[in-house]
Structure formats: structure tokens, C-alpha cells
């Protein structure tokens, strides 16, 4: 008979394994802003998982979707991308940010720098989250990628990571749209 106290750690291990797999997919895709041959399409809203919906800003399109224990949807407008990753999570937003850093960013990058301090953010729904920044090289590319990660955990135990990224020097031009998409997202 399984120990009920062990269930959260099993869920967390499942999340970590899934994030690692997604990180590998992300690292492969960092070679371009849209994966070659991927179908890019405009939509008015995208359900990431039940209860989590994102409305792409004008000019942003869906460039890919991967589902498993966690779901990743990539939105792009060519010079920047926003990966929205969602799945079951039992910790808080700061722990989710740290998990993403350790399991997705660090193993797939070189010369990674992540902000020492994360800032608190409040979603219009009332959820408290955290936001931090990174820069590094991913895969076999020499161009640095800069990114901003925002993490929330819903009352129903869904962890949501918004990973906005672009080539170094290009992210600032996308952040107004990214923040608007995060603020208008439905976070069940």
C-alpha cells in the first residue's frame, strides 16, 4: 500500500521529468524563432490545459504545442517567442521558478546567468507569482538568448510558467505584448 504522504513528491518528480523533456525540446528549437516546417497559425485564444487560457497579442501566432504530463504551447511573432508551460504542481511560485531554472534552463545552456532576485508579480486574478530574468547560450548556437520567466501556481495545483525569450537585444521589444498576454491569461 502506498504512503499518501509520498504522493506530492511523486507528482513533483513527474513534473521535474516532464520539464526536463520539455527543456530538451526547447533547446533544440532555440536554433530559430519558429521551428522549420512548423505550422504557424493565428487564433483568438489558446487553452493550454483546462482552466488555463492565453489570448495571443495581435501579430502573435501559435508555433507549436507539445503535451504530456505538462503542456507546452509556443507563441511567436518572429523576433520573440513565449513558451507557456502548464502542469500539476504542489509547491509555490518561487519553487516553480527555481524548478524551471534547475530543470529546464541550466541543463540546456552554457554561460547561463539568472537574476539573483526574483520580483513578486500579481496577476489580475489575484494570484501571486514571481518573475526573473536570464541570459545564456542554448544548444550549438553562439548567439545569446535572453529571457524572462514568470511563474504562478493556481489554487487547483496547476503550475504555469511563461518563458518569454528572444535573441540578445530583442526581448525588450516583445515584453509589452508578453506582459499583456500574461495579464489577460485565464489562470483557473
Protein Blocks (a to p, Z undefined) as FASTA:
>chain_A
ZZfklmmmmmmmmmmmmmmmmmmmmmmmmmpmbdghiacdddfbdcfbghiacdddehia
cfbdcddfbccddddehjaccdddddddfbdfklmmmmmmmmmmmmmcghiacdfbdcdd
ddfkopacddddddddehjbfbdcdddddddddfkopacdddddddehilmmmmmmmmmm
mmmpccZZ
